[in-house]
Every structure is written in structure tokens, then in C-alpha cells.
Amino acid sequence: MKIQVLGTGCAKCKQLTANAEKAVAELALGVPVEKVVDLREIVKFGVMTTPALAVDGKVRAAGKVLSVAEVMTLLSA
């Protein structure tokens, strides 16, 4: 499983990263949360508003900070 947070490093991006890392830890997935900060790479995902969360290369949420519970739901599906 590959988990990526797409964002330039704003406060919301950092919060989504922290929430994703906590969700990964609580689910004991043992995978890192990758941060994608390069705008060209973010655009390749088709994301126009950050932060965004991608799982296995597919954008699952964009433009909002998901809670830890919401991230856990996405990762469990």
C-alpha cells in the first residue's frame, strides 16, 4: 500500500500528514506516509486544491483535512 499526502507544506497539509500517519499507526499498516510537495507532481494527480490524500496512486480526497477516523475508513476499505 502506498499512501501519499499531496500539498506544498501549508498548515492544512501538515495536519493531514499527521492524521494520516496516526491512522497508519493505529491500523498497524507499517507503511510510510509519503509527502508530495512538487507542484508538477501534484498536478499529475489532477489535484487542483490541496491538501489531498492518495492511496495506491488514486486520489481519495482533495481540498480538505480528513480526520484520523476518516483516513482510517479510507485505508480500511
N, C-alpha and C positions, 0 to 999 in steps of 0.2 A: 504494500500500500504506500502510495506517495501522497503526502499532504503538503500543500503549498499555500502560503498567505501572500497575496498579491497586493502590494502597496509601497508607497515611496518612503515610509518611515514616519508618518504622521502619528499623532496620539491614538487615533482610532485603529490604525494598522497595528501599532504595538499592543493595544488591548486585545485585538482579535488573535494576534500571535500568542499572547499569554493564555487566552481562553482555549485556543487550540492545543497548546502544549499541556495544559491542565487536563483537558478531555482525553488526550492520548495517554497521559499518565494514569488517569482514573480507569481507563479501559484496558490498561496494561498492554498496549499495542506494540510498544518497543520500537517505534519508528520516529525519525526526526521530523520536525516541522520546518520545512524549507521556506526561507523568505525570498521573494522575488521582488526586487526593488527597481530593476531596469525597466523604464517605461516602454521600450521597444518589446521586451519580453511580455509585459503586462498586456500590451495591445494585441499581441499574437493570440492571447486567450479570448479576445473580443470584449475585454472589460473596459468600460468607459468611466465607471465610478468605483473608487476604492474605499475601503478595503474589500477584498474578495477572497473567498476560500475555494481552492481547487482540490479535488480528491481524484487521484489517478488520472490527472490531465483534464478533468471536466470541471468547469466552474459550477459550484453548488450554491453559492450565494455571493452577491455583489452589492456594494453600496451601503452595507450596514455591519455593525459589530454583533456577531452572534454570541449568545451566552454560552457558557460551558455546557449546559444541558442541551442547547440546540446543536452544538458541534458534536456532542456525543450521539445524538439522534442521527445526524448525517453519517457519522462514521460507523454506526451500528447497522445501518440499512444495507 
